[in-house]
């Protein structure tokens, strides 16, 4: 079986009334995407770590929540940007 995964940058921001995502909504969406990806047969979900930006800066709680809701998908960090 081939490995196939996705990398999420965890972007959020902007005003919700103008279509921007809150951090809360981004986290819920990320969990839903990972669960759906596993149902489709994707076997990897990775989240970028980037501090000091409106992105998911500390993904370990998110990875734990995804691992609790899935059975087979591998979760982890995909990129660590240390400027």
C-alpha positions as CSV (number, residue, x, y, z in Angstrom):
1,X,0.0,0.0,0.0
2,X,1.3,3.4,-0.8
3,X,1.6,6.1,1.7
4,X,-0.6,9.2,1.1
5,X,-1.0,12.0,3.6
6,X,-1.7,15.7,3.8
7,X,0.0,18.7,5.4
8,X,-2.1,21.4,7.0
9,X,-0.6,24.8,7.7
10,X,-3.4,25.5,10.3
11,X,-4.2,29.0,9.0
12,X,-6.8,31.1,10.7
13,X,-7.5,34.8,11.1
14,X,-9.4,37.6,9.7
15,X,-12.8,38.7,10.8
16,X,-15.3,35.9,11.1
17,X,-18.1,38.1,9.8
18,X,-16.0,38.5,6.6
19,X,-15.4,34.8,6.2
20,X,-12.2,34.5,8.4
21,X,-11.7,31.5,10.6
22,X,-11.3,31.6,14.3
23,X,-8.7,29.4,15.9
24,X,-11.5,27.3,17.4
25,X,-13.1,26.8,14.0
26,X,-9.8,25.9,12.4
27,X,-9.2,23.3,15.1
28,X,-12.6,21.7,14.6
29,X,-12.2,21.8,10.9
30,X,-8.8,20.1,11.1
31,X,-10.2,17.3,13.2
32,X,-13.1,16.8,10.7
33,X,-10.7,16.8,7.8
34,X,-8.4,14.2,9.4
35,X,-11.4,11.9,10.2
36,X,-12.8,12.3,6.7
37,X,-9.3,11.7,5.2
38,X,-9.0,8.4,7.2
39,X,-12.4,7.3,5.9
40,X,-11.1,7.9,2.3
41,X,-8.0,5.8,2.9
42,X,-5.5,8.6,3.6
43,X,-2.9,7.3,6.0
44,X,-1.1,10.5,7.2
45,X,-2.2,13.8,8.7
46,X,0.6,16.3,9.5
47,X,0.4,19.8,10.9
48,X,2.9,22.6,10.5
49,X,4.4,24.2,13.5
50,X,5.0,27.9,13.2
51,X,5.3,30.2,16.2
52,X,4.5,33.9,16.2
53,X,2.0,33.6,13.3
54,X,-1.7,33.1,13.1
55,X,-1.3,29.4,12.4
56,X,-1.5,26.3,14.6
57,X,1.6,27.0,16.8
58,X,1.3,24.1,19.2
59,X,-0.3,21.1,17.4
60,X,0.2,18.5,20.1
61,X,-3.3,18.9,21.6
62,X,-4.8,18.8,18.1
63,X,-2.8,15.7,17.2
64,X,-4.0,14.0,20.4
65,X,-7.6,14.9,19.6
66,X,-7.3,13.5,16.1
67,X,-5.6,10.3,17.4
68,X,-8.5,9.8,19.8
69,X,-11.1,10.1,17.0
70,X,-9.3,8.0,14.4
71,X,-8.0,4.4,14.3
72,X,-5.4,4.0,11.5
73,X,-4.2,7.4,10.4
74,X,-0.7,8.5,11.4
75,X,-0.5,12.0,12.9
76,X,2.5,14.2,13.3
77,X,4.2,17.5,12.6
78,X,5.3,18.1,9.0
79,X,7.4,21.1,9.1
80,X,9.2,22.9,12.0
81,X,10.0,26.4,11.0
82,X,12.6,27.9,13.4
83,X,13.5,31.3,12.1
